[in-house]
Amino acid sequence: MSESFGTWKQVEVAGKAVDVYEPSQPSEHNYVVLHLHGHGGRTLRDNAVYTAEFEKYGLRAVCPHGKRSWWGKRICTEFDAQISPVEYIRQHLMPYINEQFGAEPPEIAVSGVSMGGQGALRLAYWYPQEFPVVAALAPAVDFQNWLGQGIPLDEMYESPLDARQDTVTLQIHPLNWPPQQFIACDPRDADCFEGTDRLISKLSSSGILYEKDLTTSAGGHSWEYFNHMAPATVEFLFRRLERERLKFRD
């Protein structure tokens, strides 16, 4: 790890706030981690644990503020009345990453926690060529269970059945999937473990490659757990970005 750390700053991309980390010594291949936050809206900005890991590998981090949008293809007016989170990422954030850092697929990994974890997985499942490397911690896979609680999900979906059709588990394509996946959840996570385990089972039955950790326990669904998993998660992102670069070059 470098003796000094880089800097976090907040920028505006197409009218929306984005937290960006620039390491003191960026990786020679311009690797970037696009990180999607959870329902609480907390990005990785100034998170000492993740900052140290990004610095260690020279990874830039781009953390958009997505409100409680669930990072999908549907309009969430709390985020934007005209453009969906996925459209925003692909039409505005990806060009920003390319213009600012010279990075383009497969040099960009996507990660997320909780709401952002399922968002990262859906993004990678929808566009595996753009996001071949994905890591999700405690992904809120079964978000249909949160309908009826007065949150923006209620305006995006007519019913739990409608929402379920849009969940990660039903977005898996047996012939077109991100080749580098890391999925983890604390077994004490009452909200997300069951859905994560079900997703893993479907990936296995479909013959899709992935790495998992469903045994490490460090505080349940909490930042204690997310931070505890930071070293393994960021190392996975870096190593698999390297693997995809070599594959792409070959």
Disulfide bonds with the S-S distance in Angstrom:
none
